[in-house]
Structures are given as structure tokens and as C-alpha cells.
Amino acid sequence: MEKGYCNICAHSARTLCSFEDEVEKIILKPDIGEAKKGDLSGFRVHKFSHKKQKFLIAYQFQAEDIVFFKIGPHENFYRELKKYLREVEV
């Protein structure tokens, strides 16, 4: 995974468990995230709070799979996601 896009190692085990719980929610109910429009059409973003901080998870359906693209704090989330997508040309 690209440096800076999801540096899980930098987070505590408790934070990691919180992220895993949110991913599990998405897997169980894929439409939980908000469908995006415009540049991010086709993506869904699930928002949640952990330790009084807002986090987002960006994902997309591809065939019968859910592909996760980014998880991180709300600050600059969409800008970083768009930059990543331009780099990998999804």
C-alpha cells in the first residue's frame, strides 16, 4: 500500500480494532456508506468517529467484491483520495 494512505502500524491496537469493526460493518451492509458524485462517482464513503476524531473509509464495488481504497482522518481525505486515484489511474 502507498506510504501515507493507511499507515496502520502507526495506530494503536485499539484503533486498529475500531477500523476492523467498521470494515466488518461495510462487509455486512455494503450500502452503509454515502454514494459519492462527480469525480468520485462509483465510490462510497463510510464515516465514523474514534476517540473524538472523524474517520472515513472509501470503497467501491467491483464485480462481486468490495475494494477498499483509503481509510483515514477526515482532514484532507477527499483531496488525498483523488490524488491517489490520479496516480494509479483507477
N, CA, C and O atoms as a GROMACS GRO file, in nm:
protein
  360
    1MET      N    1   0.085  -0.118   0.000
    1MET     CA    2   0.000   0.000   0.000
    1MET      C    3   0.088   0.124   0.000
    1MET      O    4   0.199   0.122   0.055
    2GLU      N    5   0.041   0.232  -0.062
    2GLU     CA    6   0.118   0.354  -0.072
    2GLU      C    7   0.144   0.414   0.066
    2GLU      O    8   0.056   0.414   0.152
    3LYS      N    9   0.264   0.465   0.083
    3LYS     CA   10   0.302   0.531   0.208
    3LYS      C   11   0.208   0.649   0.232
    3LYS      O   12   0.183   0.729   0.142
    4GLY      N   13   0.158   0.660   0.354
    4GLY     CA   14   0.075   0.772   0.390
    4GLY      C   15  -0.074   0.751   0.367
    4GLY      O   16  -0.155   0.830   0.415
    5TYR      N   17  -0.111   0.647   0.295
    5TYR     CA   18  -0.252   0.627   0.268
    5TYR      C   19  -0.321   0.545   0.375
    5TYR      O   20  -0.442   0.560   0.395
    6CYS      N   21  -0.251   0.462   0.442
    6CYS     CA   22  -0.311   0.388   0.553
    6CYS      C   23  -0.199   0.329   0.636
    6CYS      O   24  -0.171   0.209   0.627
    7ASN      N   25  -0.135   0.410   0.714
    7ASN     CA   26  -0.023   0.364   0.794
    7ASN      C   27  -0.076   0.302   0.922
    7ASN      O   28  -0.067   0.361   1.030
    8ILE      N   29  -0.131   0.181   0.909
    8ILE     CA   30  -0.192   0.112   1.021
    8ILE      C   31  -0.092   0.091   1.134
    8ILE      O   32  -0.129   0.098   1.251
    9CYS      N   33   0.033   0.066   1.101
    9CYS     CA   34   0.135   0.038   1.203
    9CYS      C   35   0.150   0.153   1.301
    9CYS      O   36   0.190   0.132   1.415
   10ALA      N   37   0.119   0.274   1.259
   10ALA     CA   38   0.134   0.391   1.344
   10ALA      C   39   0.019   0.403   1.445
   10ALA      O   40   0.027   0.484   1.538
   11HIS      N   41  -0.085   0.326   1.428
   11HIS     CA   42  -0.201   0.335   1.516
   11HIS      C   43  -0.194   0.229   1.625
   11HIS      O   44  -0.129   0.125   1.608
   12SER      N   45  -0.260   0.256   1.734
   12SER     CA   46  -0.264   0.161   1.845
   12SER      C   47  -0.349   0.040   1.808
   12SER      O   48  -0.426   0.043   1.713
   13ALA      N   49  -0.332  -0.066   1.885
   13ALA     CA   50  -0.410  -0.188   1.862
   13ALA      C   51  -0.560  -0.159   1.877
   13ALA      O   52  -0.641  -0.216   1.804
   14ARG      N   53  -0.596  -0.073   1.970
   14ARG     CA   54  -0.738  -0.039   1.991
   14ARG      C   55  -0.794   0.032   1.869
   14ARG      O   56  -0.908   0.006   1.828
   15THR      N   57  -0.717   0.122   1.811
   15THR     CA   58  -0.760   0.192   1.691
   15THR      C   59  -0.774   0.094   1.575
   15THR      O   60  -0.870   0.102   1.498
   16LEU      N   61  -0.678   0.004   1.562
   16LEU     CA   62  -0.684  -0.097   1.457
   16LEU      C   63  -0.811  -0.180   1.469
   16LEU      O   64  -0.876  -0.209   1.369
   17CYS      N   65  -0.847  -0.219   1.592
   17CYS     CA   66  -0.970  -0.296   1.613
   17CYS      C   67  -1.092  -0.215   1.574
   17CYS      O   68  -1.188  -0.269   1.518
   18SER      N   69  -1.090  -0.086   1.604
   18SER     CA   70  -1.202   0.001   1.565
   18SER      C   71  -1.215   0.005   1.413
   18SER      O   72  -1.326  -0.003   1.361
   19PHE      N   73  -1.102   0.018   1.342
   19PHE     CA   74  -1.105   0.019   1.196
   19PHE      C   75  -1.159  -0.113   1.144
   19PHE      O   76  -1.242  -0.115   1.052
   20GLU      N   77  -1.113  -0.223   1.201
   20GLU     CA   78  -1.159  -0.356   1.158
   20GLU      C   79  -1.310  -0.370   1.181
   20GLU      O   80  -1.379  -0.430   1.099
   21ASP      N   81  -1.360  -0.317   1.292
   21ASP     CA   82  -1.504  -0.322   1.320
   21ASP      C   83  -1.583  -0.248   1.214
   21ASP      O   84  -1.688  -0.294   1.169
   22GLU      N   85  -1.533  -0.132   1.172
   22GLU     CA   86  -1.602  -0.053   1.071
   22GLU      C   87  -1.598  -0.122   0.935
   22GLU      O   88  -1.696  -0.118   0.861
   23VAL      N   89  -1.486  -0.184   0.902
   23VAL     CA   90  -1.476  -0.259   0.776
   23VAL      C   91  -1.576  -0.374   0.778
   23VAL      O   92  -1.640  -0.403   0.677
   24GLU      N   93  -1.588  -0.440   0.892
   24GLU     CA   94  -1.684  -0.550   0.906
   24GLU      C   95  -1.828  -0.500   0.884
   24GLU      O   96  -1.909  -0.568   0.822
   25LYS      N   97  -1.859  -0.381   0.936
   25LYS     CA   98  -1.992  -0.322   0.914
   25LYS      C   99  -2.018  -0.303   0.765
   25LYS      O  100  -2.128  -0.330   0.716
   26ILE      N  101  -1.916  -0.257   0.692
   26ILE     CA  102  -1.930  -0.235   0.548
   26ILE      C  103  -1.952  -0.368   0.477
   26ILE      O  104  -2.035  -0.378   0.387
   27ILE      N  105  -1.878  -0.470   0.517
   27ILE     CA  106  -1.891  -0.601   0.454
   27ILE      C  107  -2.031  -0.657   0.476
   27ILE      O  108  -2.090  -0.717   0.386
   28LEU      N  109  -2.085  -0.638   0.597
   28LEU     CA  110  -2.218  -0.690   0.629
   28LEU      C  111  -2.329  -0.609   0.564
   28LEU      O  112  -2.434  -0.663   0.530
   29LYS      N  113  -2.307  -0.478   0.548
   29LYS     CA  114  -2.409  -0.390   0.489
   29LYS      C  115  -2.338  -0.292   0.394
   29LYS      O  116  -2.313  -0.178   0.431
   30PRO      N  117  -2.308  -0.337   0.272
   30PRO     CA  118  -2.227  -0.256   0.180
   30PRO      C  119  -2.283  -0.119   0.145
   30PRO      O  120  -2.207  -0.029   0.108
   31ASP      N  121  -2.413  -0.100   0.156
   31ASP     CA  122  -2.471   0.030   0.122
   31ASP      C  123  -2.468   0.128   0.238
   31ASP      O  124  -2.532   0.233   0.232
   32ILE      N  125  -2.396   0.096   0.345
   32ILE     CA  126  -2.389   0.182   0.463
   32ILE      C  127  -2.322   0.317   0.432
   32ILE      O  128  -2.356   0.419   0.492
   33GLY      N  129  -2.228   0.316   0.339
   33GLY     CA  130  -2.157   0.439   0.304
   33GLY      C  131  -2.237   0.527   0.210
   33GLY      O  132  -2.326   0.481   0.139
   34GLU      N  133  -2.203   0.655   0.211
   34GLU     CA  134  -2.270   0.752   0.125
   34GLU      C  135  -2.214   0.742  -0.017
   34GLU      O  136  -2.092   0.744  -0.036
   35ALA      N  137  -2.302   0.730  -0.114
   35ALA     CA  138  -2.261   0.726  -0.255
   35ALA      C  139  -2.211   0.865  -0.294
   35ALA      O  140  -2.277   0.966  -0.269
   36LYS      N  141  -2.094   0.869  -0.355
   36LYS     CA  142  -2.034   0.996  -0.395
   36LYS      C  143  -2.071   1.029  -0.539
   36LYS      O  144  -2.109   0.943  -0.617
   37LYS      N  145  -2.057   1.158  -0.572
   37LYS     CA  146  -2.090   1.208  -0.706
   37LYS      C  147  -1.968   1.277  -0.764
   37LYS      O  148  -1.866   1.293  -0.696
   38GLY      N  149  -1.978   1.316  -0.888
   38GLY     CA  150  -1.871   1.392  -0.952
   38GLY      C  151  -1.745   1.310  -0.973
   38GLY      O  152  -1.751   1.198  -1.025
   39ASP      N  153  -1.631   1.366  -0.933
   39ASP     CA  154  -1.502   1.299  -0.951
   39ASP      C  155  -1.496   1.162  -0.885
   39ASP      O  156  -1.422   1.075  -0.930
   40LEU      N  157  -1.573   1.144  -0.780
   40LEU     CA  158  -1.569   1.019  -0.704
   40LEU      C  159  -1.692   0.932  -0.729
   40LEU      O  160  -1.726   0.846  -0.648
   41SER      N  161  -1.757   0.954  -0.840
   41SER     CA  162  -1.873   0.874  -0.877
   41SER      C  163  -1.833   0.726  -0.880
   41SER      O  164  -1.729   0.690  -0.935
   42GLY      N  165  -1.916   0.642  -0.820
   42GLY     CA  166  -1.886   0.499  -0.813
   42GLY      C  167  -1.826   0.458  -0.680
   42GLY      O  168  -1.816   0.340  -0.649
   43PHE      N  169  -1.785   0.557  -0.602
   43PHE     CA  170  -1.729   0.529  -0.469
   43PHE      C  171  -1.835   0.550  -0.362
   43PHE      O  172  -1.931   0.625  -0.380
   44ARG      N  173  -1.815   0.484  -0.251
   44ARG     CA  174  -1.895   0.507  -0.132
   44ARG      C  175  -1.799   0.542  -0.020
   44ARG      O  176  -1.686   0.494  -0.017
   45VAL      N  177  -1.844   0.628   0.073
   45VAL     CA  178  -1.761   0.667   0.187
   45VAL      C  179  -1.840   0.648   0.314
   45VAL      O  180  -1.949   0.702   0.332
   46HIS      N  181  -1.783   0.569   0.402
   46HIS     CA  182  -1.843   0.542   0.534
   46HIS      C  183  -1.771   0.629   0.637
   46HIS      O  184  -1.648   0.628   0.645
   47LYS      N  185  -1.848   0.705   0.714
   47LYS     CA  186  -1.792   0.796   0.815
   47LYS      C  187  -1.816   0.737   0.954
   47LYS      O  188  -1.922   0.681   0.981
   48PHE      N  189  -1.716   0.752   1.041
   48PHE     CA  190  -1.730   0.708   1.180
   48PHE      C  191  -1.635   0.787   1.268
   48PHE      O  192  -1.542   0.851   1.220
   49SER      N  193  -1.660   0.782   1.397
   49SER     CA  194  -1.576   0.853   1.494
   49SER      C  195  -1.501   0.753   1.580
   49SER      O  196  -1.552   0.646   1.614
   50HIS      N  197  -1.379   0.790   1.613
   50HIS     CA  198  -1.297   0.710   1.705
   50HIS      C  199  -1.216   0.807   1.789
   50HIS      O  200  -1.141   0.889   1.736
   51LYS      N  201  -1.231   0.797   1.920
   51LYS     CA  202  -1.160   0.887   2.012
   51LYS      C  203  -1.180   1.033   1.975
   51LYS      O  204  -1.084   1.110   1.968
   52LYS      N  205  -1.304   1.070   1.950
   52LYS     CA  206  -1.344   1.208   1.918
   52LYS      C  207  -1.285   1.261   1.788
   52LYS      O  208  -1.281   1.382   1.766
   53GLN      N  209  -1.239   1.171   1.701
   53GLN     CA  210  -1.188   1.213   1.571
   53GLN      C  211  -1.270   1.145   1.462
   53GLN      O  212  -1.304   1.027   1.472
   54LYS      N  213  -1.301   1.220   1.358
   54LYS     CA  214  -1.377   1.167   1.244
   54LYS      C  215  -1.282   1.093   1.150
   54LYS      O  216  -1.176   1.143   1.113
   55PHE      N  217  -1.324   0.972   1.110
   55PHE     CA  218  -1.251   0.893   1.012
   55PHE      C  219  -1.344   0.857   0.898
   55PHE      O  220  -1.466   0.852   0.915
   56LEU      N  221  -1.286   0.831   0.783
   56LEU     CA  222  -1.364   0.792   0.666
   56LEU      C  223  -1.298   0.670   0.601
   56LEU      O  224  -1.177   0.651   0.608
   57ILE      N  225  -1.382   0.589   0.538
   57ILE     CA  226  -1.334   0.475   0.461
   57ILE      C  227  -1.395   0.487   0.322
   57ILE      O  228  -1.517   0.493   0.307
   58ALA      N  229  -1.309   0.489   0.221
   58ALA     CA  230  -1.355   0.495   0.082
   58ALA      C  231  -1.346   0.355   0.022
   58ALA      O  232  -1.245   0.287   0.034
   59TYR      N  233  -1.455   0.314  -0.042
   59TYR     CA  234  -1.458   0.181  -0.104
   59TYR      C  235  -1.543   0.185  -0.230
   59TYR      O  236  -1.616   0.280  -0.255
   60GLN      N  237  -1.532   0.078  -0.307
   60GLN     CA  238  -1.602   0.070  -0.435
   60GLN      C  239  -1.638  -0.076  -0.461
   60GLN      O  240  -1.567  -0.167  -0.420
   61PHE      N  241  -1.748  -0.096  -0.528
   61PHE     CA  242  -1.788  -0.231  -0.569
   61PHE      C  243  -1.721  -0.262  -0.702
   61PHE      O  244  -1.725  -0.180  -0.795
   62GLN      N  245  -1.660  -0.378  -0.712
   62GLN     CA  246  -1.602  -0.424  -0.839
   62GLN      C  247  -1.645  -0.570  -0.855
   62GLN      O  248  -1.596  -0.658  -0.785
   63ALA      N  249  -1.735  -0.592  -0.948
   63ALA     CA  250  -1.798  -0.723  -0.968
   63ALA      C  251  -1.868  -0.760  -0.836
   63ALA      O  252  -1.954  -0.686  -0.789
   64GLU      N  253  -1.832  -0.872  -0.779
   64GLU     CA  254  -1.894  -0.914  -0.652
   64GLU      C  255  -1.808  -0.882  -0.531
   64GLU      O  256  -1.834  -0.930  -0.421
   65ASP      N  257  -1.705  -0.801  -0.551
   65ASP     CA  258  -1.612  -0.767  -0.444
   65ASP      C  259  -1.631  -0.624  -0.396
   65ASP      O  260  -1.685  -0.539  -0.467
   66ILE      N  261  -1.584  -0.600  -0.274
   66ILE     CA  262  -1.574  -0.465  -0.221
   66ILE      C  263  -1.425  -0.435  -0.214
   66ILE      O  264  -1.349  -0.507  -0.150
   67VAL      N  265  -1.383  -0.328  -0.281
   67VAL     CA  266  -1.242  -0.290  -0.282
   67VAL      C  267  -1.227  -0.164  -0.198
   67VAL      O  268  -1.291  -0.062  -0.225
   68PHE      N  269  -1.143  -0.172  -0.096
   68PHE     CA  270  -1.119  -0.058  -0.007
   68PHE      C  271  -1.000   0.021  -0.061
   68PHE      O  272  -0.895  -0.036  -0.092
   69PHE      N  273  -1.018   0.153  -0.070
   69PHE     CA  274  -0.914   0.238  -0.127
   69PHE      C  275  -0.842   0.322  -0.024
   69PHE      O  276  -0.721   0.343  -0.036
   70LYS      N  277  -0.912   0.372   0.076
   70LYS     CA  278  -0.847   0.459   0.173
   70LYS      C  279  -0.923   0.458   0.303
   70LYS      O  280  -1.046   0.453   0.305
   71ILE      N  281  -0.848   0.464   0.411
   71ILE     CA  282  -0.905   0.486   0.543
   71ILE      C  283  -0.817   0.590   0.611
   71ILE      O  284  -0.695   0.581   0.608
   72GLY      N  285  -0.881   0.689   0.672
   72GLY     CA  286  -0.801   0.792   0.736
   72GLY      C  287  -0.887   0.900   0.798
   72GLY      O  288  -1.010   0.897   0.786
   73PRO      N  289  -0.822   0.996   0.863
   73PRO     CA  290  -0.896   1.107   0.923
   73PRO      C  291  -0.962   1.193   0.817
   73PRO      O  292  -0.921   1.195   0.701
   74HIS      N  293  -1.065   1.264   0.858
   74HIS     CA  294  -1.143   1.346   0.766
   74HIS      C  295  -1.060   1.454   0.699
   74HIS      O  296  -1.082   1.487   0.582
   75GLU      N  297  -0.964   1.509   0.771
   75GLU     CA  298  -0.884   1.618   0.718
   75GLU      C  299  -0.812   1.578   0.590
   75GLU      O  300  -0.733   1.483   0.589
   76ASN      N  301  -0.838   1.650   0.483
   76ASN     CA  302  -0.777   1.629   0.351
   76ASN      C  303  -0.808   1.492   0.290
   76ASN      O  304  -0.741   1.453   0.194
   77PHE      N  305  -0.905   1.421   0.341
   77PHE     CA  306  -0.935   1.286   0.296
   77PHE      C  307  -0.966   1.281   0.147
   77PHE      O  308  -0.907   1.203   0.072
   78TYR      N  309  -1.059   1.364   0.104
   78TYR     CA  310  -1.103   1.360  -0.036
   78TYR      C  311  -0.993   1.406  -0.131
   78TYR      O  312  -0.976   1.350  -0.239
   79ARG      N  313  -0.919   1.507  -0.091
   79ARG     CA  314  -0.808   1.554  -0.174
   79ARG      C  315  -0.703   1.444  -0.191
   79ARG      O  316  -0.655   1.421  -0.302
   80GLU      N  317  -0.667   1.376  -0.082
   80GLU     CA  318  -0.568   1.268  -0.088
   80GLU      C  319  -0.620   1.149  -0.168
   80GLU      O  320  -0.544   1.085  -0.240
   81LEU      N  321  -0.749   1.119  -0.154
   81LEU     CA  322  -0.808   1.009  -0.230
   81LEU      C  323  -0.802   1.038  -0.380
   81LEU      O  324  -0.764   0.952  -0.459
   82LYS      N  325  -0.840   1.160  -0.419
   82LYS     CA  326  -0.836   1.197  -0.561
   82LYS      C  327  -0.693   1.194  -0.614
   82LYS      O  328  -0.670   1.152  -0.728
   83LYS      N  329  -0.597   1.239  -0.534
   83LYS     CA  330  -0.457   1.235  -0.575
   83LYS      C  331  -0.412   1.090  -0.596
   83LYS      O  332  -0.345   1.060  -0.695
   84TYR      N  333  -0.447   1.003  -0.504
   84TYR     CA  334  -0.412   0.862  -0.516
   84TYR      C  335  -0.472   0.802  -0.643
   84TYR      O  336  -0.405   0.729  -0.716
   85LEU      N  337  -0.599   0.832  -0.669
   85LEU     CA  338  -0.666   0.777  -0.786
   85LEU      C  339  -0.601   0.826  -0.916
   85LEU      O  340  -0.592   0.750  -1.013
   86ARG      N  341  -0.556   0.950  -0.918
   86ARG     CA  342  -0.485   1.000  -1.036
   86ARG      C  343  -0.353   0.926  -1.056
   86ARG      O  344  -0.312   0.898  -1.169
   87GLU      N  345  -0.286   0.895  -0.946
   87GLU     CA  346  -0.156   0.825  -0.954
   87GLU      C  347  -0.170   0.682  -1.003
   87GLU      O  348  -0.085   0.635  -1.079
   88VAL      N  349  -0.276   0.613  -0.961
   88VAL     CA  350  -0.292   0.472  -1.000
   88VAL      C  351  -0.386   0.456  -1.118
   88VAL      O  352  -0.398   0.346  -1.172
   89GLU      N  353  -0.452   0.563  -1.160
   89GLU     CA  354  -0.544   0.563  -1.273
   89GLU      C  355  -0.645   0.449  -1.267
   89GLU      O  356  -0.647   0.361  -1.353
   90VAL      N  357  -0.728   0.453  -1.162
   90VAL     CA  358  -0.833   0.350  -1.144
   90VAL      C  359  -0.939   0.367  -1.249
   90VAL      O  360  -1.036   0.291  -1.252
   0.00000   0.00000   0.00000
